[in-house]
Amino acid sequence: MKNSTELEDSSLDESNLSNFKASILGLQHLLAMYSGDILVPLLVGAALGFSTKQITYLVSMDIFMCGIATLLQLKRTRFTGIGLPVVLGCAIEYVAPLSAVGKHFGLGTMYGSIIAAGIFIFLIAGFFANIRKFFPPVVTGSLITLIGLTLIPVAFTNMGGGDITTKSFGSIPNLIVAGVTVLVILGLNIWGRGFIQQVGILIGILVGVVVASFMGEVSLEPVSQASWFQLPHVFMFAAPKFEWSSIVTMILAALTTMIESTGVFFALGDIVGRPIKKDDLKKGYRAEGLAAILGGIFNTFPYSTFSQNVGIVQLSGIKTKKPVYFSAFFLIALGLLPKIGATATVIPASVLGGAMLVMFGMVGAQGIKMLREVEGSNSNLLIIGISVSLGLGVTVQPALLQALPLTIQTIFGNGLVVGSLSAVILNVLFNYGHLNDAIED
């Protein structure tokens, strides 16, 4: 007889999916998360004054570690891995704390704080999983809706060109390319059939790149400058040093990504039809903690589950982990072969923004779908309304908190944290009597 883990994993299997189709779907997952992930090493490297050669190495090793981190989460073991079709990368929430720690205390302290945060995540995984009764559908639905909605501005920024400070932001070519990308994805989901419909996002990105190239928006310079092969090195930039305030700063950032990961786990569990239990959450958190420890050792970044890939699973209808395994191996290969990996960097931000608009919208829609199952009482409506409003509010107007201490701004300037805390606290206040009946193993 199969054990529970094997039964859970077999429920995600789709034996009729060929390796070729799975690899194409894996490439779609890769491209969906690629720009969001390489943005972190580019921003952190620039903030810390890295040379072009150092940034190139940082990007390559970040991609490599994304593949390793994804494998840790995909493969269920006794201690780690949630076993859902997820892709891991470095969340944008880490940019500010990484840059601040690196500038004020040096690279060694920055990497030491990453390792310490990873150990912290691994150790508190069981405790954090135990509080899942505070995440009933009204809370998780609100959180997933908020994840999608708070990412929409990121999509729009990319649609305009990626940098609002440039004169070309929102230019006609950018708008045309982004619009074409969106229309192709929508068209394939309306009129496409079978596999063509499932890889609609990938085709939309490719068509957008072709259109952008005719408009002179594509440059192959990053490819020509990249090296052919690059091996990872332990402590490439600095050996770890440990300083308490830097560790606390990184732990706070880690807690925000754990909250987001919780929402993603529940969203994917709902999509693939697998109830998410305490043990699942514990293994998922541990995998992210281990990935962060490895990130510090190899002088890259902490890693967490990417929410944009939820939209791909929903749109493609392919719920097996097989394509994501391909995506993980592709990431590892691209990290070792910088010149090939650099080909993905030529994709204009406007193209990726168009794809992001669809994917992030689907994430928000998944949250709304979950909220449809929630009883429409006034208390639940207040939980949803207040938590989503607060989360969106601090996202679009972070200057509201500028008079507060920097540490408080770091925590409460994150829309997902504010929205999640609001939803959890309001649910406790309104539905305290039902907490013990929320979710049972």
N, C-alpha and C positions, 0 to 999 in steps of 0.2 A: 504493500500500500504506500502511496506517495505521502510525504510529510506535508505540513501546511505550507511551507515555503515553496515546495515544488508545485503544489496546487495553485498557489497564488501566481507563480511565474507562468504556469501553463495557460492560465486564463488570458495572458497577454500574447500568447503565441498565435501567429497567423502563418501556417505551414505553406500556404500557397503563394507566399511572397518570395519571389526569386531574389537571388543575390544581386542581380543587376538592378532590379527595381528598388531593393533595399538600399543599395549604394547611392542611387539618385536621390532617394528620399533623405538619406544621410547627408548628402551634399546640401540639400535644401535646409536642413537643420543647422548645418555649419554656417552657411551664408547668413542665416537669420540672426545668429548671435555674434558673428565675426566683428562687425563694426563696433558693436557695443563693448566688446571685450578689448579690442586693440586700442580703443579710446583711452582706457585706463593707463596702460604703459606710456602712451604718447603724452598724456597730461602730466602724469607723475614724473616721467623722465624730463620733460621740459621744465617743470617746477623745480626740480633738483639740479638743473644745469648739466644733464647728461650730454655727452657728445653724440653725434649721429651714429657712430659705431656702437656705442653703449646702448642707445635706444633701439637700434636694429636687433642687438642681442636680446634685449629685454622683451621686445615684441615676439621674437621667435620662441624664446623660452616660456613666455606667457601662453602662447598658443599650445606648445608642447604640454605644459602643465594642465591646461584646460582639458586636454584629452585624457591625461592620467586621472584628474579629478572626476571626470565624467564616468570613467570605468569604475572608480571606487564607489560611485553612487548606483551605477547600473547593476553591478554584481552583488547579489545578496550573500552575505557570509553570516557567521554566528554573531559577529559584533557590528558590522557596518553594511551600508547599502540599502536604500529603500526599494530598489528593484522596479522603478517606474521609468518610462521613457523621458528622461530629463537630461539636459545639457548644462554643465557647470562653467562658470567664468567668474571674473572678478567684478563685483558690483560697483557701480559708480559711487555708491555711498562711501567707499573707502578712499576716494581720491583726496578729499580734504584732510582727513586725519593722517594719511600716509605722507602727504606733502608737508603738513605741519610738523610731524615728528621728524621726518628726514631733514628738514631745514634747521630745526632747533637743536636736535640731539645727534644727528648724523645717521648714515646708512645702517651701521651696525645696530643702533638702538631701534631703528625702524624695523629691521628684519627680526630682531629679538622680540619686539612687541607683536609681530605677526605670529611667531611661533608660540608665544605665551597665550595669545588669543585663541589659537587653534587648540592648545591644550585645555583651555577653559571651556571651549565649546564641547570638546570630547567628554570632559568630566561632568558637565551639567546636562548632558543629553538626556539622561534618565529623568532628572528633575523637570526639565523643560517639557518632556513628553508627558509627564504626569499631569500637567496642567491643561491637557487637551480638552478636559470637560468644560473649560472656559471658552471653547471654540465650537459651539453648536452652529447649525446652518445659518442662523441670523448673523453671527459674527464672521464666520468664514466667507459667507456670501458677500457681506459688506466689504471684507478685506480684499477678496478677489476682484470685485467690482472696482474698488479703489486702486488696486494695482494697475488695472487696465486704463482707468481714466487718468491717473497721475502720469502715465507714460505717454499719453497722447501729445502733450507739449513737446516731448523729446522727438516724436515722429514729425511734428510740424517744423521744429527747428531744422531737422535733417532735410525735410522737403524743400526748405528755403535755401539750402546749401551747407548747413552745419555750423556756420559761424555768423551770428547776428551782427557782429561788428564790421563785417566786410561790406563793401559797396555792392557786391554781387548778390548779397543775400536777398532772396525773394525775386531774383531776376526772371525774366520770361523763360529762358532756357531751363532753369531749375524747375519752374512750375510745370513746364511742358513735360519734362522727363519724369517728374514725380507723378503727374497726372496720367501719363501713358502707363507707367508701372501699375498704378492702382486699377486702371481700366482693364488692362490685360488680365490681372489676377481675378477681377470680378467677372470678366467675360468668360474666362475658363471655368469658373465655378458655376456660371449660368448655363453655358452651352457645352462645356467640356464633359467628357465621359471617362470613367475608369481612371487609369494611371495618369492621363493628361490632366485630369481635374485634380488629382492628388498632389501633383508637383506644380500646381498653378503658381505658387509663390516663386519657385525657382525660375520658371519660364518668364514670369513677370519681371524678375530682376535681370535676366539675360536680355530680354527685349529692351528694358530700360537702359542697359549699358550700351546696346547697339545704337539706340536713338541718341544717347548722350555723346557717343563717339563721333557721330555725324555732326554734332553741334560743337565739337572741339572741347568737350568737357572731360575727356579721358586722357590721362597721361601715363605712359609706360615707364617713366623714369624710375619709380621705386623698384621695378623689376630689374632694370639694368644695373642698379646700384647694389642690389642684394647679393650676398654670397651664395654658393651652391650648398654648402653643408655646415652645420653647426651642432656641436654636442653640448649637452647641459653640463654645468660645472657646479659643484657644491661650494657655496659661499663665494660666488664669482666676484661680487662687489665688496663684500664685507662679512666678517664673522659676527655672529649675533652678540649684542650686549643688551642688558635688561635694566630698565628704568621704570619705576612704578607708575608715574603719571602717563607715560607713553603707553604702557600696558593697559591702563584703565581706559584711555582714549580709544585704543583699538578694540577693547572688549565691548565698549558702548556701540561702536560701529558694527561689530559682529552680532550683537543682540538684534539690531535693526534688520540685518540680513536673515537672521534666523526666523524672525517674524514673517518676513516676505516668503521665505522658503516654506513655512508652515502653510501659508495660503496656497502656494503652488502645489504642494503635496496633496492637499485636500481637493484642489481643482482637478488635478490629473487623476486622483482616485475616483472622483465623480465621473470623469470622462471615460475611463477604462472600466468602470464598474467594479472597483475593488475598494471595500471599506478600509480606511486608514486607521490602524490601531496604534496603541501606545508603543508597541515594539517596532512598528514601522517608522514612527517618528524618531525614536531613539537611534535606530540604525542610520536614518537619514542625516540626523544632526552629527552623529559620530563621523560619518563619511566626509562631511564638510569640515569638521574639525581636523581630521587627518589630512585633508587636502590643504588646509591652511598651514599646518605644520610643515608639510613638504614644500609649500610655496616659500616659507621663510628659509628653509634649508637651501633651496636652489635659488634664493634671492629673486623671487618673483612676487606673488601676491597671495592674499587669502582668497578662497574660492567658495561660491555658493550657487544655488540653483537659479538658472535664468528663467524669468517668467515669460519672455516672448515666445519660447518654444511651445508653450501651452497652446497658443493659437494655431500653430502648425499641426499639432496632434488633432485638434478639433476640426480644422479645415480639411486635412488630408483623409481623416477617418481611419488612419493606420495607427493602431494602438499598441502594437508590439514594440519591444525594445530593439529589435534587429536593426532598423535604420540608424538608431542612435549609437549602436556599437560601431557601425561603419563611420559615423560622424566622429566618434572618439578616435578611431584609428587614423582617420584623415587628419585630424587635428595634430596628433602625434607626428605624423609624417610631415605635415606642413611646418611644424616647429623645427624639425631636423633639417628641412630643405627650405631655407629662407627665400630663395629665388622663386620657388613655386608658390610658397605661401604669400609672397608679395603680390601675386597676381590678383588676389582677392582685395588688396588695398586700392586697386585702381577703380573699384566700383564707386561712382560718385555718391556723395551723401544724399543727394536728392532721390536717387534710385532706392537706396536703402530706406529713406524716409517714407516713400510711397508704400513699400512692403511693410514697414513698421506700423503705418496707419491701420492697415488691414489686420495685422497680427495683434496689436494692442487692443484694437476694437473688439476682436474676438475674445480676448482675455476678459475684458469688461462684460461682454455679453454672457460669458460663461458664469460670471458672478451673478448677473441678473437672473439667469436660468436657475441657479441654486436658490436665489431669494424667492422665486415663484413658489417654492415648496414650503416657505415659512408662513406661519399663521399671520394674517394681516391685522393683528391687534394694534391698538394705538401705541402700546409699549414697544412692540417690534418695529413699527414705523418710525418711532422716535430714535431707536437705536440705529437703524439704517440711515435715517436722515441726518442726524447729528454727526455720526462718525464719518460718513462720506463727505459732509460739508466741511468738517474740520480738516480732514485729510487733504481735500482739494484746496482749501483756503490757504494753508501754509505752503502748499506746493506752488501756487501761482503768485502768492504775495509773501515771500519769506522775510521781507523787510519789516514786517509787523513785529518780529521778535528781536530786532537789532539792538534794543536797549538792554536786553538780558545778557547775563554772562555767556561767554563763548561755549562752555560745556553744555549749558541748557539749550543754546541755539543748535548745537550739534545734534542733541537728542530730539528736541521738539520742532526742529526745522525740517524734519523728515515726515512727509505726509503719511507714509505708511505706518510709522510709529505712532503718530498722533491719532490717526484713524483707528488703528488696532487697539490702542489703550482705551480710547473712548468707547469702542464697541464692547470690549471686555468688561469695563467698569459699569457701563450702563446695563449690560445684560445681567451682571451680578445684582445690581440694584433692583431691576425690574423683575427678573426671573430667578431669584435666589432659590426659591423652593424647588425648582426643576433641575438644578445643577447636578445633583447626584444621579439623576436619571438620564443625563445628557448622552453619553456614549459609553457603552460597556464593552469590555473585551469579550 
